[in-house]
Every structure is written in structure tokens, then in C-alpha cells.
Amino acid sequence: MNENRKRFTVRRRTQNEQNERDQPEKREADALMAYTDRLIGLSSAARSIKLRPIERERLEPLFRLSDRLNQSMPPVRPSAAFVQSLGQDLVEKAKRQALLTQQLRRSALIGAAAVGSLLSIASLVGAIVFIVARIRQRTRAQTAQVPSA
């Protein structure tokens, strides 16, 4: 059992190494992101990616550029007042949006009910007209059949 576990671990490591060899751009992008994250204090050194010499050589200009950008353009954090104001604005906007949606649904329901009522009335009027026409037709037919004395 223990031997199978070792084989699996070794096989998994070799697959990971193969994936790393097959995707050098991804490894380089991950290494650059880890480097910049460490520069701005978002990540610890635990996330460092071991680069091969050729990869490090390709990334060195980007590392230097990241250093210069970090020195000349340090990350900016919004003030607490701005964050609070933004949060309140978003909550108010969400409430207005929910109210507007509710009003639109109510209007659509009232409109649909009105159309349904009009159709019902039109059907009723149509039925009455049809019945009256049939009664008149029968009356005419009966009058035409009755001989005059």
C-alpha cells in the first residue's frame, strides 16, 4: 500500500513537472505575478516559483520594471470615508433598483389584468351580438314561413 502511494506521488510530481515544461509562459506569468505581489505586500515568499536560468533571464527586465513602477507609483488605498460613501451609494442604488423592478412588475400585472378584462368584455359583447343576430335570423325565418292571411 505504501509503495503504491510512493508511485502515485512520484507519478504526480513528474506530471506536474511535465506540465511546467509544456507551459513556460504560464510559469513565467505566475512567477511575475508572485514577484509583484511580494513587492506590494500581498503575498509571502512561500509563493515563490523556482525559475530556470533561461526563464529568469527572460523575466529579469520585467522584474526591474516592476521594481521601478513600485518605487514611482506606489499602490494607493482609498480612504475609509470613500469606501463607506461608496458602500452607502451602492446600497441605495440597489434599493432603488429593487423598487423600480417591483414597480415595473406591478405595472405589467395591472396592464395584463386590464387587457384581460377588456378581452372578457369584448367576448361578452361579441356573444351578445351573436345571440341577438341568431334570434333575429330565426324570427325572420319564422316570419317568412308563416303565410299571410
TIMISE-35906 format. One line per 3 residues: their letters; for each residue x, y, z of C-alpha. Coordinates in nm, 2 decimals. Example, Ala and Ser with C-alpha at 12.3 -4.5 7.8 and 13.67 -1.06 7.14 Angstrom:
% TIMISE-35906
as> 1.23/-0.45/0.78 ~ 1.37/-0.11/0.71
END
This chain:
% TIMISE-35906
mne> 0.00/0.00/0.00 ~ 0.28/0.24/0.10 ~ 0.47/0.15/-0.22
nrk> 0.16/0.24/-0.44 ~ 0.14/0.57/-0.26 ~ 0.50/0.64/-0.34
rft> 0.44/0.56/-0.71 ~ 0.14/0.78/-0.72 ~ 0.33/1.07/-0.56
vrr> 0.63/1.02/-0.80 ~ 0.39/1.00/-1.10 ~ 0.21/1.31/-0.99
rtq> 0.53/1.50/-0.95 ~ 0.65/1.40/-1.29 ~ 0.32/1.50/-1.44
neq> 0.34/1.84/-1.27 ~ 0.70/1.88/-1.39 ~ 0.59/1.79/-1.75
ner> 0.31/2.04/-1.73 ~ 0.55/2.31/-1.62 ~ 0.78/2.23/-1.91
dqp> 0.48/2.23/-2.15 ~ 0.36/2.57/-2.03 ~ 0.66/2.80/-1.99
ekr> 0.45/3.12/-2.05 ~ 0.22/3.02/-1.76 ~ 0.51/2.96/-1.53
ead> 0.67/3.29/-1.62 ~ 0.34/3.48/-1.58 ~ 0.29/3.31/-1.24
alm> 0.65/3.40/-1.14 ~ 0.60/3.76/-1.24 ~ 0.27/3.78/-1.05
ayt> 0.42/3.63/-0.74 ~ 0.71/3.88/-0.76 ~ 0.48/4.18/-0.80
drl> 0.25/4.05/-0.52 ~ 0.56/4.03/-0.29 ~ 0.66/4.39/-0.39
igl> 0.32/4.53/-0.28 ~ 0.29/4.31/0.02 ~ 0.01/4.09/-0.10
ssa> 0.20/3.76/-0.07 ~ 0.47/3.60/0.13 ~ 0.78/3.44/-0.01
ars> 0.61/3.10/0.02 ~ 0.46/3.16/-0.32 ~ 0.79/3.19/-0.50
ikl> 0.83/2.99/-0.81 ~ 1.16/2.84/-0.90 ~ 1.27/2.96/-1.24
rpi> 1.52/2.80/-1.47 ~ 1.81/3.03/-1.57 ~ 1.67/3.10/-1.91
ere> 1.33/3.19/-1.77 ~ 1.49/3.42/-1.51 ~ 1.69/3.58/-1.79
rle> 1.38/3.65/-1.99 ~ 1.19/3.79/-1.69 ~ 1.47/4.00/-1.54
plf> 1.38/4.31/-1.74 ~ 1.02/4.27/-1.62 ~ 1.13/4.23/-1.26
rls> 1.33/4.56/-1.29 ~ 1.03/4.73/-1.45 ~ 0.81/4.61/-1.16
drl> 1.06/4.75/-0.91 ~ 1.07/5.09/-1.09 ~ 0.69/5.11/-1.11
nqs> 0.66/5.02/-0.75 ~ 0.90/5.29/-0.65 ~ 0.75/5.56/-0.87
mpp> 0.38/5.46/-0.84 ~ 0.32/5.30/-0.50 ~ -0.02/5.13/-0.46
vrp> -0.29/5.37/-0.35 ~ -0.55/5.27/-0.09 ~ -0.89/5.45/-0.08
saa> -0.97/5.64/0.24 ~ -1.22/5.49/0.48 ~ -1.46/5.77/0.42
fvq> -1.46/5.70/0.05 ~ -1.51/5.33/0.10 ~ -1.80/5.40/0.34
slg> -1.96/5.65/0.10 ~ -1.92/5.41/-0.19 ~ -2.08/5.13/0.01
qdl> -2.38/5.35/0.10 ~ -2.42/5.47/-0.26 ~ -2.42/5.11/-0.38
vek> -2.68/5.00/-0.11 ~ -2.90/5.30/-0.20 ~ -2.87/5.22/-0.57
akr> -2.96/4.86/-0.51 ~ -3.27/4.96/-0.31 ~ -3.38/5.20/-0.59
qal> -3.33/4.93/-0.85 ~ -3.53/4.68/-0.64 ~ -3.81/4.94/-0.60
ltq> -3.81/5.01/-0.97 ~ -3.82/4.64/-1.06 ~ -4.12/4.60/-0.82
qlr> -4.30/4.90/-0.97 ~ -4.24/4.76/-1.33 ~ -4.38/4.42/-1.23
rsa> -4.68/4.58/-1.07 ~ -4.74/4.80/-1.38 ~ -4.71/4.49/-1.60
lig> -4.95/4.30/-1.39 ~ -5.21/4.58/-1.39 ~ -5.17/4.62/-1.76
aaa> -5.22/4.25/-1.82 ~ -5.53/4.25/-1.59 ~ -5.67/4.54/-1.78
vgs> -5.61/4.37/-2.12 ~ -5.77/4.05/-1.99 ~ -6.07/4.24/-1.86
lls> -6.11/4.42/-2.20 ~ -6.09/4.09/-2.38 ~ -6.35/3.94/-2.15
ias> -6.59/4.24/-2.21 ~ -6.53/4.22/-2.58 ~ -6.60/3.84/-2.58
lvg> -6.92/3.91/-2.38 ~ -7.03/4.18/-2.62 ~ -6.95/3.95/-2.92
aiv> -7.15/3.67/-2.76 ~ -7.45/3.90/-2.71 ~ -7.43/4.04/-3.07
fiv> -7.41/3.68/-3.20 ~ -7.71/3.57/-2.99 ~ -7.92/3.87/-3.09
ari> -7.83/3.81/-3.46 ~ -7.93/3.45/-3.44 ~ -8.26/3.54/-3.27
rqr> -8.33/3.80/-3.54 ~ -8.24/3.55/-3.81 ~ -8.48/3.29/-3.66
tra> -8.75/3.54/-3.62 ~ -8.71/3.64/-3.99 ~ -8.71/3.28/-4.10
qta> -9.02/3.21/-3.90 ~ -9.19/3.52/-4.03 ~ -9.10/3.42/-4.38
qvp> -9.25/3.07/-4.33 ~ -9.58/3.19/-4.18 ~ -9.83/3.26/-4.46
sa> -10.02/3.58/-4.46 ~ -10.39/3.55/-4.40
END
